């Protein structure tokens, strides 16, 4: 692979599916935005799952080995989540006894969370869960919580893989008529239109 890695994709209308899309084949080359521990921190900050000040201490070279070890676990977890999403979206619903649910519950129990009141944008207060990030091992429970939120909130009949040839990106179809077909019109949508035009002419 000789191309410079592009920016990660945040096109899924779900941070959990964006996590799934953190390894992708947008054209001919595969890119992984979680190749190292530092990559994991960068992606988590870009995704909004953590703030830079929460992970600043984890950028210390002294914890690099533990961070890289956790990043390996995160990549393995991503593929387990991929298998779950593929099987569940094909079925259109989550099985009550799916073993991945138990895994998520176990992982989330390993993290630290606190409830906090904060000012809401429209006035008043909102009650939020704040995830504590004190060590590298706290990153995987945070990702597990994001995946659990998708499972709790989403209709898996509308979790889809882009129809673009060779595209590996997933998204949550929140369009009004649930007719979304592409990861983005700018990439696969326009490519499909151009191919259709060539066939017609």
Secondary structure, DSSP 8 states (H G I E B T S, - for coil): --S--------SSSHHHHHHTTEE-SSSS-EETTSSHHHHHHHHHHHTSS-HHHHGGGGSGGGHHHHHHHHHHHHHHHHHHHHHHHHHHHHTS--TT-HHHHHHHHHHHTSEEEEEEEE-TTSSEEEEEEEE--STTHHHHHHHHHHHHHHHH--GGGEEE--STT---EEE--STTS---SS-IIIIIHHHHHHHHHHH-
